Amino acid sequence: MSDEYILEMRNICKEFPGVKALNNVNFKVKKGEIHCLVGENGAGKSTLMKVLSGVWKYGTYTGDIVLNGEIQQFRSIADSENKGIAIIYQELALFPELSVYENIFMGHEIMRNHSIDWNETIIQAQKYLEKVRLKVNPAAAVKTLNTGKQQLVEIAKALSKNCSLLIFDEPTSSLNEDDSENLLNIMRELKEQGITCIMISHKLREVTAIADTITVLRDGSTICSLDAATDDISEANIIKNMVGRTIDDIYPKRTEKHISDIMFEVRNLSAEDRATGRQILKDVSFNVRRGEIVGLQGLMGAGRTECALAVFGNPYKYKITSGDVWIDGERVNFKTPKQAIKKGLAYVSEDRKGNGLVLIQDVRYNISIANLEELIKRVSIDDNKEIGVANQYRKEINIKTPTVAQKVGNLSGGNQQKVQIAKWLFSHPKVLILDEPTRGIDVGAKYEIYSIMNELVAQGMSIIMISSELPEVLGMSDRLYVMSEGRITGELPIEEATEEKVMKMAISA
């Protein structure tokens, strides 16, 4: 192995029951570079990193891990950490009730004699917080920090373990634009300090902006490695290597639009948070027509998700204090989501793993759960009908699973999202709210989701799309509303919408 490389993974193979997740993958990372690992969901990116970090221990895969010229046999995460490897997952591994300094040194506490030296812990924690440019009180509870700051606490935690190779798994998937840019700048600073970074990401604009090298995986195999200094790292070329074909238009266009009368309308809606009494929505009015995709844009915290949950009848978090909601010409007042579902409103959660799906259950269970009444035969569920419905949606929206008995937690992110959409389609909605419908999924799966959206509105459904990705909203919407601080600050037909106009509305209140 050349001294130029800190890591080489040679001919890595990893199998699960019925699936070959990694097939002779070769992966080389230079010392002190930012190396981006891209590919569709299910391509093997996270599996490869779990092999590297010791989650999949030596003996459960074939091939060699060569770190700093030595073959490694990691039998645990602790083994890889002892060799200077740290990984930060998409779902942060922090204890929200504990302080920042306790989280940073969790598992490798600073000891004096037989007890923890808390004073030194706080001093050292402050040093690592300064390295990631995070100005917070080390004694603050992690739960009081926003997601972007929690991400920086995770990096400080990794640095406190003296890591030389830092792996980021979808680090910006839940961050707003400012926090994402700050994180990328931190990675550049880490590079200057000699720390090697591997980043898994579906956000190709970020990949092309930060990568020194890009490796593409497809179907568990290495397709290519691209040098940012000499090779074509355009988004189009990366996508072609990821999916095995050229996608000329990331946002598929509808050849014909049949937009008609108003299907769903919110008039002068105000709402408050039940726990705090804080007003979260202020005189919000918008509508969506039959056969139309309406985008709901705004910065994080603008009130988009809160608005969706309030009109969907969330009885625990939000209380509507004034205003009206109309569906298909009928004034409605939902006290529970069940009432909303019966009237034809469906909400696809932004948090598919936490709120949208039951990961330990199978595809069949997850698809049927929102409309069990349709499957009841006498006093029990008609199993044959339930299986038939699940298989119907599996085929119609191309859920890639060998069987509807497969646990949803075993599916890729894109296929999990399609299961969540199928669940709500089975409730036969008139209006479908899609909250961050493509978060954390690859460009190929995104294209499939967009195509499904186009098919649904062609059939007369109305769609409200909430997305933090402005190009996505501009690419898919017929019309859009912009929110800021709980208010609607603007409405634009898509022909007039530009990123500059939308951002100007998003920062006004």
C-alpha positions as a printed NumPy array, in Angstrom:
array([[  0.   ,   0.   ,   0.   ],
       [  1.333,   3.421,  -0.991],
       [  2.152,   5.933,   1.774],
       [ -0.218,   8.223,  -0.122],
       [ -3.195,   6.238,   1.162],
       [ -4.449,   6.036,   4.731],
       [ -7.044,   3.377,   3.861],
       [ -7.563,   0.645,   1.327],
       [-10.493,  -1.785,   1.352],
       [ -9.763,  -4.717,  -0.957],
       [-12.315,  -7.043,  -2.531],
       [-14.867,  -6.581,   0.255],
       [-17.854,  -8.93 ,   0.042],
       [-20.766,  -8.896,   2.487],
       [-23.916, -10.983,   2.27 ],
       [-27.24 , -10.912,   4.064],
       [-29.923, -13.602,   3.67 ],
       [-30.892, -13.477,  -0.009],
       [-28.871, -10.331,  -0.733],
       [-25.236,  -9.73 ,  -1.706],
       [-24.797,  -6.23 ,  -0.309],
       [-21.131,  -5.832,  -1.279],
       [-19.528,  -7.604,  -4.225],
       [-15.715,  -7.286,  -4.413],
       [-15.728,  -3.606,  -3.502],
       [-12.391,  -1.798,  -3.751],
       [-12.091,   1.556,  -2.026],
       [ -8.944,   3.685,  -1.503],
       [ -8.698,   6.928,   0.467],
       [ -5.736,   9.309,   0.442],
       [ -4.366,  10.831,   3.615],
       [ -5.835,  14.229,   4.425],
       [ -8.466,  14.279,   1.684],
       [-12.244,  14.656,   1.669],
       [-13.51 ,  11.542,  -0.087],
       [-17.213,  11.377,  -0.984],
       [-18.975,   8.028,  -1.334],
       [-22.107,   8.175,  -3.483],
       [-24.644,   5.787,  -4.939],
       [-28.318,   4.946,  -4.937],
       [-30.025,   3.698,  -1.787],
       [-29.078,   0.068,  -1.409],
       [-25.828,   0.508,  -3.364],
       [-23.811,  -0.584,  -0.314],
       [-22.387,   2.714,   0.995],
       [-23.474,   2.407,   4.628],
       [-22.731,  -1.329,   4.662],
       [-19.178,  -0.64 ,   3.498],
       [-18.693,   1.936,   6.253],
       [-20.117,  -0.463,   8.846],
       [-17.524,  -3.008,   7.766],
       [-14.828,  -0.369,   8.139],
       [-16.022,   0.808,  11.57 ],
       [-16.395,  -2.664,  13.067],
       [-20.2  ,  -2.769,  13.188],
       [-19.921,  -5.78 ,  10.858],
       [-17.045,  -7.504,  12.585],
       [-14.166,  -9.417,  11.08 ],
       [-15.323, -12.823,   9.89 ],
       [-18.773, -11.65 ,   8.783],
       [-17.333, -10.399,   5.463],
       [-14.506, -11.354,   3.125],
       [-11.705,  -9.117,   1.886],
       [ -9.127,  -6.95 ,   3.628],
       [ -9.147,  -3.614,   5.442],
       [ -5.709,  -2.011,   5.198],
       [ -5.181,   0.999,   7.472],
       [ -1.855,   2.83 ,   7.436],
       [ -0.304,  -0.136,   5.664],
       [ -1.515,  -2.778,   8.129],
       [ -4.304,  -5.326,   7.634],
       [ -6.975,  -4.873,  10.316],
       [ -9.335,  -7.346,  11.928],
       [-11.903,  -5.174,  13.711],
       [-14.166,  -7.239,  15.958],
       [-15.986,  -4.252,  17.463],
       [-16.506,  -0.509,  17.106],
       [-14.026,  -0.047,  19.959],
       [-11.362,  -1.788,  17.866],
       [-11.781,   0.663,  14.99 ],
       [-11.895,   3.66 ,  17.344],
       [ -8.627,   2.527,  18.91 ],
       [ -7.109,   2.749,  15.42 ],
       [ -8.358,   6.323,  14.915],
       [-11.612,   5.703,  13.004],
       [-14.799,   7.493,  14.056],
       [-18.206,   7.523,  12.374],
       [-21.046,  10.025,  12.706],
       [-24.368,   8.552,  11.673],
       [-27.374,  10.281,  10.128],
       [-29.308,   9.579,  13.351],
       [-27.174,  11.259,  15.999],
       [-26.006,   9.086,  18.905],
       [-26.279,  11.641,  21.698],
       [-27.974,  11.582,  25.096],
       [-30.352,  14.579,  24.984],
       [-30.809,  14.888,  28.748],
       [-27.063,  14.962,  29.449],
       [-24.745,  17.945,  29.127],
       [-22.552,  18.682,  26.124],
       [-19.37 ,  17.782,  28.027],
       [-20.835,  14.503,  29.297],
       [-21.765,  13.555,  25.717],
       [-18.352,  14.44 ,  24.321],
       [-16.536,  12.125,  26.731],
       [-19.197,   9.427,  27.041],
       [-17.457,   6.045,  26.99 ],
       [-13.939,   7.459,  27.324],
       [-14.226,   9.516,  30.476],
       [-11.28 ,  11.413,  31.931],
       [-10.431,   9.604,  35.15 ],
       [ -8.467,  10.63 ,  38.243],
       [ -7.787,   7.689,  40.504],
       [-11.113,   5.835,  40.478],
       [-13.513,   8.693,  39.698],
       [-14.29 ,  11.025,  36.82 ],
       [-12.381,  14.31 ,  36.812],
       [-15.273,  16.605,  35.915],
       [-13.25 ,  19.832,  35.995],
       [-10.757,  18.495,  33.464],
       [-13.64 ,  17.067,  31.416],
       [-15.213,  20.512,  31.097],
       [-11.858,  22.118,  30.214],
       [-11.128,  19.532,  27.526],
       [-14.692,  19.674,  26.184],
       [-14.319,  23.429,  25.726],
       [-11.143,  22.854,  23.672],
       [-12.909,  20.485,  21.305],
       [-15.917,  22.801,  21.007],
       [-13.545,  25.571,  19.93 ],
       [-12.079,  23.259,  17.284],
       [-15.509,  22.914,  15.685],
       [-16.323,  26.603,  16.256],
       [-19.316,  25.848,  18.473],
       [-19.983,  28.572,  21.017],
       [-22.169,  26.931,  23.633],
       [-21.924,  26.361,  27.362],
       [-20.412,  22.871,  27.836],
       [-22.841,  22.388,  30.716],
       [-25.895,  22.954,  28.505],
       [-28.163,  19.958,  27.939],
       [-27.842,  18.609,  24.399],
       [-31.647,  18.719,  23.985],
       [-31.496,  22.545,  24.14 ],
       [-29.359,  22.69 ,  20.969],
       [-30.673,  22.66 ,  17.419],
       [-29.787,  19.835,  15.032],
       [-26.873,  21.696,  13.461],
       [-25.228,  22.316,  16.829],
       [-25.839,  18.728,  17.917],
       [-24.028,  17.625,  14.76 ],
       [-21.027,  19.706,  15.841],
       [-21.137,  18.12 ,  19.3  ],
       [-20.886,  14.733,  17.547],
       [-17.795,  15.942,  15.662],
       [-16.245,  17.251,  18.886],
       [-16.941,  13.848,  20.455],
       [-15.17 ,  12.117,  17.56 ],
       [-12.176,  14.474,  17.775],
       [-11.889,  13.823,  21.513],
       [-11.098,  10.199,  20.616],
       [ -8.055,  11.375,  18.618],
       [ -9.464,  10.157,  15.324],
       [ -7.463,  10.438,  12.129],
       [-10.237,   9.147,   9.83 ],
       [-13.72 ,  10.647,  10.283],
       [-16.75 ,   9.206,   8.488],
       [-19.905,  11.29 ,   7.931],
       [-23.084,   9.395,   6.968],
       [-25.535,  11.862,   5.362],
       [-24.378,  14.679,   7.671],
       [-26.523,  17.457,   6.153],
       [-29.751,  15.517,   5.502],
       [-31.614,  17.207,   8.362],
       [-29.799,  20.561,   8.361],
       [-30.879,  23.877,   6.889],
       [-28.703,  25.613,   4.3  ],
       [-26.736,  27.731,   6.794],
       [-25.96 ,  24.785,   9.081],
       [-25.057,  22.626,   6.072],
       [-22.603,  25.22 ,   4.777],
       [-21.099,  25.596,   8.254],
       [-20.599,  21.831,   8.485],
       [-18.862,  21.722,   5.103],
       [-16.556,  24.52 ,   6.252],
       [-15.744,  22.527,   9.406],
       [-14.816,  19.568,   7.198],
       [-12.476,  21.803,   5.191],
       [-10.831,  22.953,   8.42 ],
       [-10.444,  19.356,   9.607],
       [ -8.736,  18.571,   6.317],
       [ -6.275,  21.401,   6.938],
       [ -5.557,  19.839,  10.357],
       [ -4.627,  16.579,   8.621],
       [ -7.807,  14.653,   9.395],
       [ -9.106,  12.482,   6.558],
       [-12.861,  12.657,   5.956],
       [-15.193,  10.232,   4.192],
       [-18.66 ,  11.637,   3.46 ],
       [-21.706,   9.682,   2.301],
       [-24.214,  12.063,   0.719],
       [-27.061,  12.222,  -1.761],
       [-26.725,  16.002,  -2.111],
       [-24.614,  16.162,  -5.241],
       [-24.177,  19.927,  -5.152],
       [-22.436,  19.541,  -1.803],
       [-20.419,  16.581,  -3.081],
       [-19.063,  18.47 ,  -6.077],
       [-18.33 ,  21.51 ,  -3.901],
       [-16.248,  19.717,  -1.273],
       [-14.86 ,  16.429,  -2.627],
       [-11.249,  15.777,  -3.536],
       [-12.241,  12.299,  -4.733],
       [-15.647,  10.746,  -5.435],
       [-16.225,   6.994,  -5.439],
       [-19.461,   5.662,  -6.935],
       [-21.04 ,   2.388,  -5.833],
       [-23.857,   0.675,  -7.72 ],
       [-25.571,  -2.577,  -6.756],
       [-22.853,  -3.411,  -4.237],
       [-19.931,  -2.912,  -6.638],
       [-17.375,  -0.165,  -7.235],
       [-18.168,   1.648, -10.485],
       [-15.476,   4.327, -10.528],
       [-13.426,   6.811,  -8.519],
       [-13.255,  10.366,  -9.834],
       [-10.464,  12.824,  -9.056],
       [-11.966,  16.304,  -8.64 ],
       [ -8.809,  17.887, -10.032],
       [ -8.705,  15.949, -13.304],
       [-11.992,  14.103, -13.94 ],
       [-15.506,  15.156, -14.875],
       [-17.353,  15.512, -11.555],
       [-20.427,  17.221, -12.947],
       [-23.727,  16.163, -11.401],
       [-24.768,  14.682, -14.743],
       [-21.704,  12.415, -14.892],
       [-22.052,  11.333, -11.26 ],
       [-25.735,  10.503, -11.798],
       [-24.923,   8.527, -14.938],
       [-22.46 ,   6.397, -12.975],
       [-24.83 ,   6.031, -10.022],
       [-27.877,   4.824, -11.93 ],
       [-26.243,   3.335, -15.028],
       [-28.089,   5.647, -17.368],
       [-28.435,   9.327, -18.176],
       [-31.243,  11.213, -16.463],
       [-31.744,  14.216, -18.705],
       [-34.238,  15.967, -16.451],
       [-34.039,  15.335, -12.706],
       [-37.564,  16.743, -12.352],
       [-39.835,  14.902, -14.823],
       [-42.265,  17.179, -16.615],
       [-45.951,  16.526, -17.098],
       [-46.954,  16.587, -20.735],
       [-50.482,  17.696, -19.87 ],
       [-51.914,  19.439, -16.838],
       [-55.566,  19.271, -15.834],
       [-55.814,  21.708, -12.937],
       [-59.393,  22.554, -12.016],
       [-61.391,  23.681,  -8.976],
       [-60.092,  24.223,  -5.437],
       [-59.902,  20.936,  -3.554],
       [-58.323,  22.048,  -0.275],
       [-58.277,  25.467,   1.353],
       [-57.011,  26.957,   4.6  ],
       [-58.43 ,  30.355,   5.559],
       [-56.956,  32.672,   8.2  ],
       [-55.598,  29.811,  10.293],
       [-53.85 ,  30.517,  13.585],
       [-52.555,  27.861,  15.973],
       [-50.51 ,  27.491,  19.135],
       [-48.238,  24.902,  20.677],
       [-50.198,  23.102,  23.392],
       [-47.148,  22.57 ,  25.602],
       [-45.868,  26.143,  25.627],
       [-48.826,  28.229,  24.47 ],
       [-46.548,  29.819,  21.844],
       [-48.276,  30.93 ,  18.666],
       [-46.873,  28.911,  15.767],
       [-49.242,  29.908,  12.934],
       [-50.541,  33.409,  12.308],
       [-53.421,  34.05 ,   9.932],
       [-52.295,  31.46 ,   7.36 ],
       [-54.279,  31.165,   4.114],
       [-53.542,  28.98 ,   1.088],
       [-55.249,  26.568,  -1.289],
       [-54.512,  23.718,  -3.678],
       [-56.562,  22.778,  -6.735],
       [-57.491,  19.395,  -8.103],
       [-54.588,  18.056, -10.202],
       [-52.106,  20.586,  -8.804],
       [-48.804,  20.353,  -6.927],
       [-48.398,  23.282,  -4.543],
       [-45.02 ,  23.815,  -2.899],
       [-44.733,  25.117,   0.658],
       [-41.326,  26.743,   1.104],
       [-39.498,  28.489,   3.902],
       [-36.48 ,  28.236,   6.139],
       [-36.316,  25.697,   8.959],
       [-38.643,  26.818,  11.739],
       [-40.882,  28.799,   9.399],
       [-43.928,  26.728,  10.421],
       [-44.441,  24.474,   7.394],
       [-44.568,  21.129,   9.217],
       [-46.496,  22.7  ,  12.09 ],
       [-49.096,  23.904,   9.596],
       [-49.417,  20.436,   8.061],
       [-49.797,  18.705,  11.421],
       [-52.293,  21.299,  12.684],
       [-54.652,  20.846,   9.729],
       [-54.178,  17.053,   9.886],
       [-55.787,  17.024,  13.32 ],
       [-52.779,  16.493,  15.577],
       [-54.491,  16.507,  18.983],
       [-51.412,  16.534,  21.192],
       [-49.016,  19.161,  19.868],
       [-50.974,  21.922,  18.169],
       [-54.263,  23.673,  18.855],
       [-56.051,  25.661,  16.149],
       [-57.236,  28.912,  17.729],
       [-58.966,  30.455,  14.703],
       [-59.548,  29.956,  11.007],
       [-61.219,  27.423,   8.721],
       [-60.215,  24.346,   6.725],
       [-62.17 ,  23.228,   3.652],
       [-61.977,  19.969,   1.67 ],
       [-63.861,  19.575,  -1.593],
       [-66.201,  22.437,  -0.709],
       [-66.949,  21.165,   2.808],
       [-65.877,  22.995,   5.947],
       [-64.094,  20.57 ,   8.284],
       [-62.663,  20.659,  11.787],
       [-60.444,  17.693,  12.534],
       [-59.908,  16.725,  16.164],
       [-57.899,  13.619,  15.259],
       [-55.926,  12.317,  12.253],
       [-58.551,   9.578,  11.874],
       [-61.18 ,  12.215,  11.065],
       [-58.831,  13.815,   8.528],
       [-58.151,  10.469,   6.846],
       [-61.877,   9.739,   6.518],
       [-62.386,  13.059,   4.747],
       [-59.589,  12.39 ,   2.262],
       [-56.541,  14.111,   3.781],
       [-53.23 ,  12.227,   4.168],
       [-49.885,  13.306,   5.618],
       [-46.559,  11.66 ,   4.703],
       [-44.266,  12.464,   7.635],
       [-40.84 ,  14.045,   7.209],
       [-39.565,  11.533,   9.791],
       [-40.318,   8.223,   8.113],
       [-38.345,   6.168,  10.635],
       [-39.704,   7.85 ,  13.752],
       [-43.283,   8.695,  12.813],
       [-44.062,   7.338,   9.358],
       [-43.301,   3.618,   9.587],
       [-43.099,   0.745,  12.049],
       [-39.62 ,  -0.492,  11.187],
       [-39.857,  -3.802,  13.042],
       [-42.991,  -4.738,  11.071],
       [-43.177,  -5.917,   7.48 ],
       [-44.158,  -4.113,   4.286],
       [-47.642,  -5.65 ,   4.348],
       [-48.361,  -4.341,   7.859],
       [-47.086,  -0.839,   7.122],
       [-49.101,  -0.424,   3.917],
       [-52.383,  -1.541,   5.478],
       [-52.173,   0.202,   8.843],
       [-53.834,   3.504,   7.826],
       [-56.942,   1.804,   6.389],
       [-57.575,  -1.403,   8.312],
       [-61.345,  -0.938,   8.104],
       [-61.259,  -1.809,   4.419],
       [-59.592,  -5.14 ,   5.235],
       [-61.883,  -6.309,   8.021],
       [-63.85 ,  -9.471,   7.365],
       [-66.377, -10.044,  10.112],
       [-64.247,  -9.301,  13.191],
       [-60.705,  -9.845,  11.907],
       [-58.324,  -8.756,   9.163],
       [-58.671, -10.628,   5.869],
       [-55.046, -11.779,   5.483],
       [-55.386, -12.684,   1.813],
       [-56.848,  -9.302,   0.955],
       [-54.137,  -7.527,   2.962],
       [-51.407,  -9.43 ,   1.104],
       [-53.098,  -8.648,  -2.21 ],
       [-53.263,  -4.92 ,  -1.446],
       [-49.613,  -4.824,  -0.349],
       [-48.491,  -6.63 ,  -3.496],
       [-50.575,  -4.316,  -5.658],
       [-48.802,  -1.225,  -4.3  ],
       [-45.431,  -2.992,  -4.356],
       [-45.846,  -3.406,  -8.116],
       [-47.532,  -0.078,  -8.862],
       [-44.887,   2.133,  -7.245],
       [-41.948,  -0.26 ,  -7.65 ],
       [-41.09 ,  -1.021,  -4.022],
       [-37.93 ,  -3.083,  -4.316],
       [-38.422,  -5.946,  -1.896],
       [-38.413,  -9.69 ,  -2.539],
       [-41.641, -10.093,  -0.571],
       [-44.172,  -7.991,   1.343],
       [-43.18 , -10.069,   4.398],
       [-39.819,  -8.259,   4.434],
       [-39.231,  -6.053,   7.506],
       [-39.382,  -2.377,   6.501],
       [-36.283,  -1.651,   8.592],
       [-34.28 ,  -3.811,   6.177],
       [-35.223,  -1.717,   3.122],
       [-33.241,   1.178,   1.683],
       [-34.344,   4.726,   2.476],
       [-35.947,   5.222,  -0.934],
       [-37.971,   2.035,  -0.647],
       [-39.   ,   2.881,   2.91 ],
       [-40.308,   6.178,   1.59 ],
       [-42.29 ,   4.415,  -1.116],
       [-43.836,   2.143,   1.526],
       [-44.872,   5.229,   3.489],
       [-46.449,   6.748,   0.381],
       [-48.203,   3.452,  -0.393],
       [-49.637,   3.418,   3.133],
       [-51.348,   6.726,   2.538],
       [-52.412,   5.951,  -1.029],
       [-54.304,   2.957,   0.375],
       [-56.357,   5.423,   2.43 ],
       [-57.6  ,   6.846,  -0.937],
       [-56.828,  10.52 ,  -0.25 ],
       [-58.088,  13.502,  -2.186],
       [-55.283,  15.661,  -0.785],
       [-51.789,  14.317,  -0.088],
       [-49.331,  16.327,   2.036],
       [-45.739,  15.271,   1.341],
       [-43.366,  16.571,   4.02 ],
       [-39.73 ,  16.358,   2.825],
       [-40.623,  13.498,   0.445],
       [-37.061,  12.911,  -0.81 ],
       [-35.001,  13.556,   2.323],
       [-32.079,  11.16 ,   2.586],
       [-32.729,   9.26 ,  -0.653],
       [-30.676,   9.058,  -3.815],
       [-31.266,  10.739,  -7.159],
       [-32.703,   7.602,  -8.799],
       [-35.237,   7.083,  -6.001],
       [-36.032,  10.808,  -6.07 ],
       [-36.878,  10.563,  -9.762],
       [-39.246,   7.673,  -9.009],
       [-40.96 ,   9.673,  -6.227],
       [-41.357,  12.657,  -8.564],
       [-42.841,  10.405, -11.249],
       [-45.323,   8.991,  -8.723],
       [-46.335,  12.546,  -7.786],
       [-46.953,  13.398, -11.438],
       [-49.059,  10.277, -11.926],
       [-51.169,  11.076,  -8.86 ],
       [-52.012,  14.63 ,  -9.904],
       [-52.743,  13.394, -13.436],
       [-55.39 ,  11.191, -11.803],
       [-56.899,  14.251, -10.1  ],
       [-55.242,  14.174,  -6.697],
       [-54.061,  17.392,  -5.035],
       [-50.546,  17.483,  -3.563],
       [-48.943,  19.853,  -1.072],
       [-45.162,  19.424,  -1.048],
       [-43.057,  20.717,   1.826],
       [-39.355,  20.686,   1.026],
       [-36.181,  22.343,   2.255],
       [-34.593,  21.788,  -1.152],
       [-35.55 ,  24.872,  -3.119],
       [-34.563,  23.458,  -6.556],
       [-36.937,  20.553,  -5.86 ],
       [-39.848,  22.86 ,  -5.098],
       [-39.144,  24.947,  -8.187],
       [-38.763,  21.823, -10.309],
       [-41.977,  20.081,  -9.242],
       [-44.532,  22.702,  -8.202],
       [-47.244,  24.366, -10.267],
       [-47.49 ,  27.117,  -7.699],
       [-45.832,  27.813,  -4.366],
       [-46.349,  29.616,  -1.078],
       [-43.523,  30.887,   1.11 ],
       [-43.66 ,  30.919,   4.916],
       [-41.666,  32.846,   7.491],
       [-42.174,  32.845,  11.263],
       [-45.565,  31.176,  11.039],
       [-46.972,  33.445,   8.322],
       [-47.5  ,  33.169,   4.581],
       [-45.239,  35.868,   3.146],
       [-45.798,  35.272,  -0.546],
       [-47.447,  33.281,  -3.338],
       [-45.863,  32.708,  -6.746],
       [-46.908,  30.918,  -9.914],
       [-44.023,  28.702, -10.893],
       [-43.391,  30.704, -14.058],
       [-42.469,  33.724, -11.923],
       [-40.644,  31.9  ,  -9.124],
       [-36.873,  32.233,  -8.797],
       [-34.543,  31.274,  -5.96 ],
       [-33.89 ,  34.951,  -5.278],
       [-37.598,  35.842,  -5.012],
       [-38.345,  32.859,  -2.777],
       [-35.431,  33.542,  -0.416],
       [-36.412,  37.197,  -0.124],
       [-39.915,  36.133,   0.949],
       [-38.504,  33.445,   3.267],
       [-36.53 ,  35.96 ,   5.349],
       [-39.366,  38.474,   5.655],
       [-42.128,  38.246,   8.254]])
